[in-house]
Amino acid sequence: MSNQSRSKTRLSRALGVALTPKAARYMEKRPYAPGEHGRTKRKQDSDYAVRLREKQRLRAQYGIREKQLKIAYVEAKRTAGQTGENLVELLEMRLDALVLRAGFARTITQARQFVVHRHILVDGQLVDRPSFRVKPGQLVHVKSRSEGTEPFQVAAAGGHVDVLPKVPGYLEVELDKLQARLVRRPKRAEVPVTCDVQLVVEYYAAR
């Protein structure tokens, strides 16, 4: 196991949510926190600690920095509706998140790399910012020159289907063509993210 895989697995166990397929397999064998006290019953956490951990879970699943999550929270708060639901829905429209949901990548880290390395187009235009927000109706697809490379050949053949959640209803995916269209704004209930978003809202509201 590489140092990066080991780090992701350890973080997954600490947060109680699998961040990679490898971490998911590891957690099936060791469903407890890392460290020598991982199996022992934890003392009851403070309200702050519970909210902090939930915020960290959300951040880790999207692989974003604290500053990026805070910016998204502020926007979600200004948007009509439930702040927590808005927050997840805004994060889910990030380009790297949709590359992962479509099955083009195996992990959020790989999805971000694909975007940064200029393999991904939106409506035919190259976009190399993982945080780019895709609008309903826009088409996300792999650059033609990149389609023949091994990672995308694996993806097009459905190589990640067994380790990723089912494609959500807000995406129309043609995996063999390596393209996906965001047909509408995601709804929180459909987003395959493990998080009590109300606790995240409470974490920021208290600061």
BANU-54502 format. One line per 2 residues: their letters; for each residue x, y, z of N, C-alpha, C. Coordinates in pm, whole numbers, plus 50000, padded with zeros to 5 digits. Layout:
<pts>
A = X,Y,Z,X,Y,Z,X,Y,Z | ...
</pts>
This chain:
<pts>
MS = 50084,49881,50000,50000,50000,50000,50088,50124,50000 | 50063,50220,49911,50143,50341,49903,50115,50429,50025
NQ = 50204,50527,50048,50184,50619,50160,50054,50696,50145 | 50019,50734,50021,49895,50808,49999,49773,50721,50028
SR = 49778,50595,49983,49667,50503,50010,49654,50477,50159 | 49767,50463,50226,49766,50439,50371,49707,50559,50443
SK = 49744,50679,50399,49692,50801,50460,49541,50812,50441 | 49492,50782,50319,49349,50789,50292,49273,50685,50374
TR = 49331,50567,50388,49266,50461,50466,49258,50500,50612 | 49366,50556,50664,49367,50597,50805,49265,50709,50829
LS = 49261,50805,50737,49165,50914,50751,49022,50861,50741 | 49000,50765,50651,48868,50704,50636,48822,50640,50766
RA = 48913,50567,50830,48878,50500,50956,48853,50602,51067 | 48930,50711,51067,48912,50813,51170,48778,50884,51156
LG = 48736,50906,51031,48611,50979,51005,48490,50886,50994 | 48516,50757,50982,48405,50661,50972,48336,50660,50839
VA = 48408,50699,50733,48351,50699,50598,48461,50664,50498 | 48432,50571,50407,48533,50526,50311,48555,50633,50204
LT = 48679,50677,50191,48711,50781,50093,48761,50723,49962 | 48798,50596,49961,48842,50528,49839,48790,50383,49842
PK = 48782,50316,49727,48742,50175,49727,48835,50089,49813 | 48964,50119,49811,49059,50043,49891,49031,50061,50040
AA = 48998,50183,50079,48965,50210,50219,48837,50137,50259 | 48742,50128,50166,48616,50058,50195,48642,49911,50227
RY = 48730,49848,50148,48764,49707,50173,48836,49691,50307 | 48924,49784,50336,49001,49778,50460,48909,49796,50581
ME = 48812,49886,50568,48722,49913,50680,48626,49798,50707 | 48601,49714,50607,48519,49596,50630,48589,49500,50727
KR = 48721,49497,50719,48799,49409,50807,48827,49475,50942 | 48840,49608,50941,48872,49682,51064,48774,49798,51081
PY = 48651,49770,51120,48549,49874,51133,48561,49955,51263 | 48679,50007,51288,48701,50088,51407,48810,50189,51375
AP = 48825,50289,51463,48921,50396,51440,49063,50343,51446 | 49159,50412,51381,49299,50369,51384,49363,50395,51519
GE = 49480,50337,51540,49553,50360,51664,49528,50252,51767 | 49611,50253,51872,49603,50147,51973,49473,50150,52051
HG = 49405,50264,52054,49279,50274,52127,49157,50267,52035 | 49181,50228,51911,49074,50228,51812,48958,50137,51847
RT = 48987,50024,51910,48880,49928,51941,48807,49962,52071 | 48867,50045,52154,48806,50076,52282,48690,50173,52264
KR = 48596,50169,52356,48480,50256,52349,48523,50400,52375 | 48489,50488,52285,48528,50627,52297,48442,50698,52399
KQ = 48505,50792,52471,48424,50874,52560,48334,50963,52474 | 48227,51009,52533,48132,51089,52456,48196,51220,52414
DS = 48190,51249,52285,48249,51371,52234,48164,51493,52269 | 48229,51607,52275,48157,51731,52298,48077,51765,52172
DY = 47981,51855,52186,47902,51898,52070,47993,51956,51963 | 48093,52032,52005,48187,52092,51909,48262,51984,51832
AV = 48309,51883,51904,48386,51776,51839,48301,51700,51738 | 48175,51678,51771,48084,51607,51680,48063,51690,51553
RL = 48041,51819,51569,48020,51907,51453,48147,51917,51369 | 48261,51928,51438,48389,51938,51367,48413,51813,51283
RE = 48389,51696,51340,48412,51572,51266,48319,51562,51145 | 48196,51608,51161,48102,51601,51049,48148,51695,50937
KQ = 48197,51812,50975,48251,51905,50875,48371,51844,50804 | 48456,51777,50879,48574,51713,50820,48535,51599,50726
RL = 48429,51529,50762,48380,51420,50675,48336,51474,50540 | 48260,51583,50544,48212,51643,50420,48330,51692,50336
RA = 48421,51760,50400,48538,51814,50330,48621,51704,50267 | 48641,51596,50340,48725,51486,50292,48661,51416,50172
QY = 48529,51402,50173,48462,51331,50063,48469,51408,49932 | 48482,51541,49942,48500,51621,49820,48647,51658,49797
GI = 48732,51624,49893,48875,51650,49878,48909,51796,49862 | 48840,51882,49937,48860,52026,49923,48924,52086,50048
RE = 48978,52206,50031,49040,52276,50142,48933,52344,50228 | 48972,52378,50350,48879,52444,50442,48825,52574,50382
KQ = 48911,52651,50318,48869,52778,50260,48762,52757,50154 | 48778,52652,50074,48679,52624,49969,48545,52586,50028
LK = 48546,52507,50135,48421,52467,50199,48353,52587,50262 | 48431,52675,50324,48373,52794,50388,48309,52885,50284
IA = 48372,52902,50170,48316,52984,50062,48182,52925,50015 | 48180,52793,49999,48057,52726,49956,47947,52742,50061
YV = 47985,52735,50189,47887,52752,50297,47825,52892,50293 | 47910,52992,50276,47859,53130,50271,47761,53148,50156
EA = 47792,53090,50040,47701,53099,49927,47572,53024,49955 | 47585,52905,50016,47466,52825,50048,47374,52897,50144
KR = 47434,52970,50237,47356,53045,50335,47277,53157,50269 | 47335,53216,50165,47269,53327,50096,47161,53281,49998
TA = 47163,53151,49968,47069,53095,49871,46940,53055,49940 | 46828,53076,49875,46699,53040,49933,46692,52889,49958
GQ = 46632,52849,50068,46619,52708,50100,46704,52669,50221 | 46715,52539,50245,46791,52488,50358,46941,52502,50331
TG = 47012,52566,50422,47155,52592,50400,47235,52464,50382 | 47208,52363,50465,47283,52238,50456,47262,52167,50324
EN = 47138,52162,50280,47108,52098,50152,47170,52177,50037 | 47160,52309,50045,47222,52393,49942,47372,52368,49934
LV = 47435,52353,50050,47580,52334,50055,47623,52209,49978 | 47557,52097,50007,47592,51973,49938,47561,51983,49789
EL = 47452,52045,49756,47413,52057,49615,47514,52142,49537 | 47564,52249,49599,47665,52333,49534,47796,52256,49516
LE = 47836,52182,49618,47959,52104,49609,47948,51996,49502 | 47828,51941,49490,47808,51831,49395,47815,51878,49250
MR = 47797,52005,49226,47806,52057,49090,47948,52094,49050 | 48043,52070,49140,48184,52088,49103,48219,51990,48991
LD = 48307,52032,48903,48343,51948,48789,48407,51817,48834 | 48498,51823,48932,48564,51698,48974,48465,51600,49036
AL = 48365,51651,49108,48264,51563,49168,48183,51492,49060 | 48147,51563,48955,48067,51503,48849,48149,51405,48764
VL = 48278,51431,48748,48367,51336,48679,48369,51203,48756 | 48370,51212,48888,48366,51092,48972,48230,51023,48963
RA = 48122,51098,48980,47987,51040,48978,47958,50971,48844 | 48013,51027,48735,47988,50970,48602,48062,50839,48580
GF = 48159,50810,48667,48235,50686,48653,48360,50700,48568 | 48400,50824,48537,48522,50845,48459,48646,50821,48544
AR = 48631,50838,48676,48742,50823,48770,48701,50728,48882 | 48801,50678,48952,48776,50581,49059,48764,50649,49196
TI = 48833,50763,49211,48831,50838,49337,48822,50987,49307 | 48789,51066,49407,48781,51211,49388,48919,51267,49357
TQ = 49023,51206,49412,49160,51251,49384,49195,51230,49237 | 49159,51114,49184,49185,51086,49042,49102,51179,48954
AR = 48978,51205,48993,48893,51295,48916,48955,51434,48908 | 49008,51481,49021,49071,51612,49022,49194,51613,48932
QF = 49272,51507,48935,49391,51498,48850,49353,51504,48702 | 49247,51435,48665,49203,51436,48526,49170,51579,48480
VV = 49104,51653,48569,49066,51790,48534,49191,51879,48525 | 49275,51873,48627,49396,51957,48632,49490,51926,48515
HR = 49497,51800,48475,49585,51759,48365,49522,51779,48227 | 49409,51850,48227,49347,51898,48103,49294,51786,48013
HI = 49229,51690,48076,49166,51582,48001,49015,51603,47984 | 48958,51699,48055,48813,51711,48063,48763,51839,47995
LV = 48656,51823,47918,48591,51935,47850,48450,51955,47905 | 48404,52078,47901,48264,52110,47933,48207,52183,47813
DG = 48108,52122,47750,48051,52178,47626,48159,52208,47523 | 48258,52119,47514,48362,52133,47413,48476,52225,47451
QL = 48467,52290,47567,48572,52382,47611,48656,52318,47721 | 48787,52326,47708,48876,52269,47807,48862,52344,47940
VD = 48844,52270,48047,48835,52328,48181,48934,52255,48271 | 49026,52329,48332,49126,52265,48417,49114,52306,48564
RP = 48996,52356,48603,48969,52391,48742,48871,52292,48803 | 48915,52210,48897,48824,52113,48960,48702,52179,49024
SF = 48717,52302,49069,48607,52372,49137,48507,52433,49041 | 48532,52424,48910,48440,52480,48811,48300,52425,48835
RV = 48201,52514,48839,48064,52470,48865,47992,52444,48734 | 47952,52321,48716,47879,52281,48596,47734,52324,48609
KP = 47678,52378,48502,47538,52422,48503,47449,52314,48443 | 47324,52306,48489,47231,52210,48430,47225,52229,48278
GQ = 47230,52117,48206,47228,52120,48061,47365,52106,47999 | 47471,52132,48076,47606,52126,48020,47656,51981,48011
LV = 47738,51958,47909,47793,51825,47882,47938,51819,47928 | 47967,51720,48012,48104,51694,48058,48156,51574,47981
HV = 48270,51589,47916,48322,51476,47840,48474,51478,47835 | 48529,51365,47799,48674,51348,47794,48726,51395,47659
KS = 48839,51463,47662,48902,51512,47539,48934,51394,47447 | 48907,51411,47317,48924,51300,47222,49065,51242,47224
RS = 49165,51327,47241,49303,51278,47243,49334,51195,47368 | 49251,51210,47470,49274,51137,47595,49194,51007,47603
EG = 49092,50993,47517,49002,50878,47527,49075,50744,47513 | 49182,50740,47434,49251,50614,47411,49350,50576,47517
TE = 49373,50662,47617,49468,50629,47722,49408,50526,47817 | 49494,50452,47884,49448,50339,47966,49345,50375,48072
PF = 49366,50484,48151,49268,50515,48256,49127,50534,48201 | 49116,50599,48086,48984,50625,48030,48927,50504,47956
QV = 49015,50419,47903,48968,50294,47844,48908,50205,47952 | 48971,50202,48068,48919,50126,48182,48783,50180,48223
AA = 48774,50313,48231,48648,50376,48270,48537,50348,48169 | 48569,50362,48039,48469,50341,47934,48417,50198,47932
AG = 48500,50105,47977,48460,49964,47982,48383,49931,48110 | 48358,50033,48192,48284,50011,48317,48370,49960,48429
GH = 48499,49989,48423,48593,49937,48523,48571,49986,48664 | 48498,50097,48682,48478,50151,48816,48335,50131,48867
VD = 48251,50074,48785,48109,50063,48819,48086,49988,48949 | 48163,49883,48972,48140,49799,49090,48184,49865,49220
VL = 48268,49968,49212,48319,50030,49336,48261,50168,49361 | 48181,50218,49268,48120,50350,49285,47970,50338,49308
PK = 47909,50438,49372,47763,50437,49388,47696,50441,49251 | 47570,50400,49248,47492,50406,49125,47486,50550,49074
VP = 47489,50568,48942,47483,50702,48884,47355,50771,48931 | 47367,50889,48991,47248,50959,49043,47158,51012,48932
GY = 47034,51041,48966,46934,51080,48869,46957,51213,48800 | 47043,51297,48858,47067,51427,48796,47173,51422,48686
LE = 47227,51302,48660,47326,51285,48555,47277,51186,48449 | 47296,51219,48325,47275,51124,48215,47413,51087,48161
VE = 47448,50961,48173,47584,50918,48140,47585,50819,48023 | 47672,50844,47928,47703,50748,47822,47849,50709,47843
LD = 47867,50606,47926,48001,50573,47970,48092,50531,47855 | 48036,50456,47760,48118,50412,47648,48169,50529,47564
KL = 48096,50640,47569,48138,50760,47496,48213,50858,47588 | 48224,50822,47715,48291,50905,47815,48233,51046,47819
QA = 48100,51050,47828,48035,51179,47839,47916,51170,47935 | 47890,51283,48000,47781,51289,48098,47721,51428,48095
RL = 47590,51435,48107,47522,51565,48107,47453,51585,48242 | 47475,51702,48299,47403,51740,48421,47266,51788,48378
VR = 47164,51708,48402,47031,51740,48349,46954,51839,48437 | 46991,51844,48566,46925,51936,48658,47011,51951,48783
RP = 46973,52043,48867,47045,52063,48993,47026,51939,49082 | 47133,51892,49144,47120,51776,49233,47031,51806,49353
KR = 46971,51703,49407,46896,51715,49533,46974,51640,49640 | 46978,51696,49758,47061,51638,49865,47035,51489,49885
AE = 46909,51448,49881,46875,51309,49907,46936,51213,49805 | 46971,51263,49686,47027,51179,49581,47179,51173,49584
VP = 47240,51268,49653,47386,51280,49650,47449,51173,49738 | 47536,51088,49683,47596,50978,49759,47710,51023,49850
VT = 47675,51109,49945,47772,51161,50041,47720,51132,50181 | 47806,51080,50267,47768,51048,50404,47799,51167,50493
CD = 47695,51235,50538,47717,51355,50620,47585,51405,50677 | 47589,51446,50804,47474,51516,50864,47500,51665,50839
VQ = 47442,51717,50733,47475,51853,50691,47431,51957,50792 | 47330,51926,50872,47285,52023,50972,47394,52048,51074
LV = 47471,51946,51108,47581,51963,51202,47691,52050,51142 | 47711,52040,51011,47810,52126,50943,47764,52271,50950
VE = 47635,52293,50927,47580,52428,50936,47597,52482,51077 | 47570,52400,51177,47584,52442,51316,47730,52473,51349
YY = 47822,52398,51291,47965,52422,51314,48001,52563,51268 | 47962,52599,51146,47997,52731,51095,47917,52843,51161
AA = 47793,52815,51194,47708,52917,51258,47761,52957,51394 | 47830,52865,51461,47881,52890,51596,48015,52963,51595
R = 48073,52979,51477,48206,53038,51469,48199,53190,51446
</pts>
